[in-house]
């Protein structure tokens, strides 16, 4: 019987055991990495992990504050909604990839470059969306829209700074990988 791979420190591992048969036909179809499911709890204690959680929570605030208003009457808020929802979904996707350590199972993908491009583009587009959001806030008779739009503008800038921080950490990681 084959020994399962050793997890890195701080990662929780769930191991399943399968019995092998003498048939080479069935052994050739069993996936090599299917025996362990890794979970990296320590990622959420790192600066990029904390920033990613902040991006998810505050990004959710941005688009729910706008979605609760009549944003469809103003095209600028449609752009802000697109950026906020698009990057919220992708950030949740990347959090799952980092928490489950999927990046270790797909070494063909240059994850440091992907992270740098993702965080850099999120920073730039969120900055544009935050500026558009804040410049589109008008004090109308409906104070609910005004308050929600003003709050979403504030949180959009906070999320922008979170993505800037993550872009910085991604750049440091990318630079250390390319200089080797």
KAQUINOR-V677058 format. One record per residue. N is the residue number from 0. PHI is phi in radians with two decimals (NA if undefined). PSI is psi in radians with two decimals (999 if undefined). OMEGA is omega in radians with two decimals (none if undefined). Layout:
N/PHI/PSI/OMEGA
N/PHI/PSI/OMEGA
//
This chain:
0/NA/2.46/-3.06
1/-1.47/2.47/3.12
2/-1.38/2.39/3.11
3/-1.24/2.68/3.12
4/-1.14/2.60/-3.13
5/-1.44/2.28/3.13
6/-1.34/2.82/3.08
7/-1.34/2.78/-3.10
8/-1.06/2.42/3.12
9/1.58/-0.15/-3.13
10/-1.70/2.38/3.11
11/-1.57/2.36/-3.07
12/-2.17/2.37/3.04
13/-1.94/2.14/-3.08
14/-1.94/2.35/3.03
15/-1.98/2.49/-3.12
16/-1.95/2.32/3.09
17/-2.14/2.59/3.10
18/-1.57/2.46/-3.13
19/-1.72/2.61/3.10
20/-1.89/2.96/-3.13
21/-1.41/-0.08/-3.14
22/-1.37/2.18/3.11
23/-1.31/-0.34/3.14
24/-1.16/-0.83/-3.14
25/-1.28/-0.55/-3.13
26/-1.22/-0.53/-3.10
27/-1.29/-0.29/3.14
28/-1.75/0.01/3.12
29/-1.48/2.24/-3.13
30/-1.21/2.46/-3.05
31/-1.22/-0.66/-3.06
32/-1.70/0.26/-3.05
33/-1.46/-0.02/-3.05
34/-1.50/-0.31/-3.11
35/-2.27/2.53/3.01
36/-2.10/2.02/-3.08
37/-1.66/2.62/3.10
38/-2.43/2.09/-3.07
39/-1.80/1.65/3.12
40/-1.26/-0.48/-3.08
41/-1.22/-0.35/-3.13
42/-1.05/-0.64/-3.12
43/-1.26/-0.15/3.10
44/-1.69/-0.06/3.10
45/-1.58/2.84/3.13
46/-1.06/-0.80/3.09
47/-1.10/-0.60/3.11
48/-1.18/-0.73/3.10
49/-1.15/-0.73/3.09
50/-1.10/-0.68/3.14
51/-1.14/-0.72/3.07
52/-1.10/-0.71/3.09
53/-1.11/-0.69/3.10
54/-1.07/-0.70/-3.13
55/-1.19/-0.86/-3.09
56/-1.16/-0.86/-3.09
57/-1.29/-0.58/3.05
58/-1.11/-0.65/3.06
59/-1.09/-0.70/3.08
60/-1.08/-0.73/-3.12
61/-1.02/-0.93/-3.04
62/-1.38/-0.42/3.07
63/-1.32/-0.59/3.07
64/-1.13/-0.66/3.11
65/-1.33/-0.69/-3.10
66/-1.13/-0.40/3.12
67/-1.40/0.05/-3.13
68/-2.04/-3.04/3.09
69/-1.62/1.00/-3.05
70/-1.17/-0.43/-3.08
71/-1.16/-0.24/3.08
72/-1.39/-0.24/-3.09
73/-2.18/1.94/-3.09
74/-1.01/-0.52/-3.12
75/-1.08/-0.67/3.14
76/-1.26/-0.42/3.02
77/-1.11/-0.70/3.09
78/-1.12/-0.77/3.14
79/-1.09/-0.73/3.11
80/-1.07/-0.76/3.13
81/-1.03/-0.88/-3.12
82/-1.09/-0.79/-3.07
83/-1.14/-0.80/-3.12
84/-1.24/-0.74/-3.13
85/-1.03/-0.89/-3.12
86/-1.32/-0.43/3.05
87/-1.15/-0.82/3.14
88/-1.10/-0.78/-3.14
89/-1.16/-0.62/3.12
90/-1.18/-0.69/3.06
91/-1.09/-0.72/3.11
92/-1.04/-0.82/3.13
93/-1.19/-0.59/3.08
94/-1.08/-0.73/3.10
95/-1.11/-0.73/3.12
96/-1.07/-0.76/-3.13
97/-1.28/-0.67/-3.13
98/-1.21/-0.64/-3.14
99/-1.59/0.03/3.13
100/0.99/0.59/3.11
101/-1.09/-0.52/-3.14
102/-1.05/-0.41/3.11
103/-1.36/-0.37/-3.13
104/-1.56/-0.25/3.13
105/-2.15/1.30/-3.07
106/-1.28/-0.20/3.14
107/-1.22/-0.41/-3.13
108/-1.48/2.23/3.08
109/-1.35/1.48/-2.98
110/-1.08/-0.58/3.12
111/-1.18/-0.68/3.10
112/-1.21/-0.72/3.11
113/-1.07/-0.78/3.12
114/-1.10/-0.71/3.12
115/-1.13/-0.81/3.12
116/-1.12/-0.73/3.14
117/-1.11/-0.91/-3.09
118/-1.19/-0.63/3.09
119/-1.14/-0.80/3.12
120/-1.18/-0.65/3.11
121/-1.12/-0.71/3.12
122/-1.07/-0.86/-3.09
123/-1.13/-0.85/-3.09
124/-1.23/-0.60/3.09
125/-1.22/-0.61/3.08
126/-1.10/-0.79/3.09
127/-1.08/-0.77/-3.13
128/-1.13/-0.67/3.13
129/-1.16/-0.69/3.10
130/-1.16/-0.77/3.09
131/-1.09/-0.74/3.14
132/-1.07/-0.86/-3.09
133/-1.21/-0.59/3.13
134/-1.35/-0.27/-3.14
135/-1.64/-0.12/3.14
136/-1.26/2.13/3.11
137/-2.20/2.55/3.12
138/-1.51/1.68/3.11
139/-1.77/-3.04/-3.14
140/-1.21/-0.46/3.13
141/-1.53/1.72/-3.08
142/-1.22/-0.37/3.09
143/-1.08/-0.81/3.11
144/-1.08/-0.78/-3.12
145/-1.06/-0.86/-3.12
146/-1.10/-0.75/-3.14
147/-1.16/-0.74/3.14
148/-1.18/-0.68/3.12
149/-1.14/-0.75/3.11
150/-1.14/-0.72/3.13
151/-1.13/-0.60/3.09
152/-1.12/-0.79/3.11
153/-1.05/-0.87/-3.10
154/-1.18/-0.51/3.09
155/-1.12/-0.67/3.09
156/-1.21/-0.64/3.11
157/-1.13/-0.75/3.11
158/-1.12/-0.65/3.09
159/-1.02/-0.77/3.12
160/-1.18/-0.58/3.07
161/-1.12/-0.79/3.10
162/-1.15/-0.59/3.08
163/-1.12/-0.73/3.09
164/-1.10/-0.77/3.11
165/-1.17/-0.60/3.07
166/-1.12/-0.67/3.09
167/-1.09/-0.86/3.13
168/-1.12/-0.62/3.08
169/-1.15/-0.67/3.11
170/-1.13/-0.75/3.10
171/-1.05/-0.79/3.13
172/-1.13/-0.76/-3.12
173/-1.14/-0.74/-3.13
174/-1.15/-0.65/3.14
175/-1.23/-0.53/3.11
176/-1.31/-0.67/-3.09
177/-1.38/-0.34/-3.13
178/-1.49/-0.08/-3.13
179/-1.38/999/none
//
